[in-house]
Amino acid sequence: MSKLYIVATPIGNLEDITMRAIRVFGEVDLILAEDKRVSRKLLDHYEIKKEMLSWHQHSKIKDWQKVKDLLKGGKDIALITDAGTPGVSDPGGKLIELVLNEVPETEIIPLPGPSSLTAIISVAGVPMERFLFLGYLPHKKGRQTLFTQIKDSTIPVIFFESVHRIMKALDQLLDCDRQLIVGRELTKKFETVYRGTAKEVLEILSKDIVQQKGEFVIIVNNR
């Protein structure tokens, strides 16, 4: 029976990898990577030589057929993304759905680890027994509806935002008096956590274009 390992990888700091993940990389027959160039840096850092195939949001039926044939042929595979835990706002979930439907005999094994979602929760300093996670918000259609939902929520809301839309997102929260916890470049060299209202965080970021760089994860504290 083939095994499909769902392996979390560092979101920035390459030391954030588990011993189990390194062992599995050495044992599997190949690795499915979101971007092979990005993943090669991680594997080279740990001197892991392993064949890689691409699996990303633009993967086609022919790509799935290749993976399917490998699993049916008894091969063990590790799925990784560019950073973090597969299935969290990336196409990992689609692959697992295909495996469950078409190669159900495959054993699917999670290897937990880094995620910007759990990283920001761990330093939030607010009750997080329940929260709403929205992933990356849409660029246009439905975006305003989600911001209304964020403001009306009675539990903390967490979402991801890119460098290109962080200022717009904060601007859309200006009429909300909730406190925000905004993580930027978590685990990386310029890791920063901002705390305050949308207006206060927006003022900080507006003063320095450098601080607007990187990926952002935002908690809106609706408590």
N, C-alpha and C positions, 0 to 999 in steps of 0.2 A: 504494500500500500504506500503510495506516494505521500509526502508531507509538504505542506505549504506553510512556511514560517512567515508570520507578519512581524517584522522587526523594526522597532523604534531606533532611530539614529539621532546623533546630536543635532540640536537646533543652532549651534554656533561653535561652542567649545568642544573640540574633538575628544577631550577627556571624558565627556559625558556619554560613554558607551559601556554597556555591561560586558562582563566576562563571558556571559552566556551568549551574547550576540556575536562576539568575536569567534567563539567556538563553533557556533552554527554556520557562520560564513565559511569557515574552513571545511565543514562537513557536507554542505549542500553541493548539488551538482552545478547549479548556476544561480545567479542573482538577477531578479527583475528590478530595474532601477528607473526612476522617473526621468532623470537626466544622467546618462552614463558619465559625462565629464565631471559633474559635481560629485557623484558617488566614487569615482576613481580617486579623488583626493583623500577621501576617508579610508578607502581600502589600501591605498599606497602608504598612508600614515601608519597603518598597522601591518604593513608588509603582507597583505592578503592578495594572492593571485587567483582570480576566479573569473570565469566567463560571465559576461553580463548581457542581458537583453533589455530592450526598452519597454516600459509600460507607463503610459501617461494618459492625459485626458483626450488626446487625439489618436490613441491606438485604434486600429481597425480590426475588422473580423479576421483578417489574415494573421494579425498579431496574436489574437486569442487562439486561433487554430493551432499556432505553433506551441503556445503554452499548454494547450489542451493535450496535444500529442505527447509532449514531454511528460506531463503528469500521468497520462495513460500508459506511458512507457516505463513508469516506475521511478522517474527522476524526482529528487527532492529539490525544492526551490525556496529561496528567501525573497520576499518582497520588501523593498525599501523605497522611501521617498527622498527628495532632496534634503529634507530636514524634518525631524519629529516623528510622530506616530502615524503610520499608514491608516487611511480611512477617516482621518480628521481633516475635513475640507480638502480632500484630494481624491483621485480616482481609484484608490485602493478598494473601496467598498464595492465598486462595480466588478472588479476582478473576482472578489470573494463570492459575489452573487452568481457569477458565471460558473465558478467552480462548484458551488453548492447545487446548481441546477443541472450541470452537464458532466461533472466528474465527482459525484457525491461520495465516492469511496475515499477521496482524498482527506487526509487528516489535516485540519487547519489549526495551527498552533500560534498563539500570540506571545511575543516577547516584549513585554512592556518596557517603557523607558521615557526619554525626553518628550515633552510637549509644551509649547508655549502656553497652552490652556492651563495645565496644572501648575506650571511655573508661576504664572501671575496669580493664580488662586492661593498659592502657598505664601505669598508675601502681601496679600490684599489687606489683611487685618480686619476683615468684616465677616460676619456669619455667612457661610456658604453651604449650609446643609441642603439648600435648594437653589438652583440658578437656571437661567435660560441661556443657552448657547446658540448663536445665530451664524457662526462661521464668518465667511466673507460676505458682506452685504452686496446686493446687486448694484451695478453701476447706475442704472436708470430705472427700468420697470420694477415697481414694487418697493423701491428704496424709501420713498417718503412714508409709505404705509408701515414699513418696519420701524422707522424712527418714531412714529406715533406709538407703536407697540412697545418700544423701548421705554418711552416716557411714561406710559400708562402702567407698566409692569409693577407688581408689588414685591417682586424678588429681584436680586441682582441679575443683570444682563451682561453677557460677555460676547464680544465680536472681534473679528480680525479686520485690520484695515491696512491698505498699502500706503507707501510714501506719497503716492500721487493723489490720494483722496483723504488723507488724515485731516488736513485743514478744513476741507468741506464737511467732513463728519463732525468735527468739533463745532463748526459754525451752525450745523443743524441741531446741535444740542444746547445752543446758547440760551434758549428760553426754558431750559430745564435746570432746576436748582440742585440737582443731585450731585453728590461727590463722585469723582471719577478716579480710577486707578489706571494709569496708562503705562504699559510696558513697551519700551523700544529696544530693539536689538538684544533681547534677553540672552544671557550667557556669553555674549560677544564682548569685544574690547570696549565698545562705547555703550554698554548696557546702562539704561536709565529708567527709573520708575518715577513718573510724575503723579502727584496727588493734588486734587483741588477741583473746582468747578470747571466746566468747559471753557468759560471765559478766562479763568486763571491759567489753565494749561495752554490755551490758544495764545495767550500773551507771551508765555515763555517760548513757545515754538516759533512765534512770529519774529522774535528778536535775533534768531540765529538760524540761518538756512541749513547749517550742518546738522542741527538737532532734528530737522525734518526728514533726514535720511533713515532708511531701514524699514523693517516691518514692525507693525504696531499691534498690540492686543489690548483691548479696552474693557474695563469693568465699569458699568454704570451701577452705582450702589443705590438701589431702590428700597432701602430699609429705613 
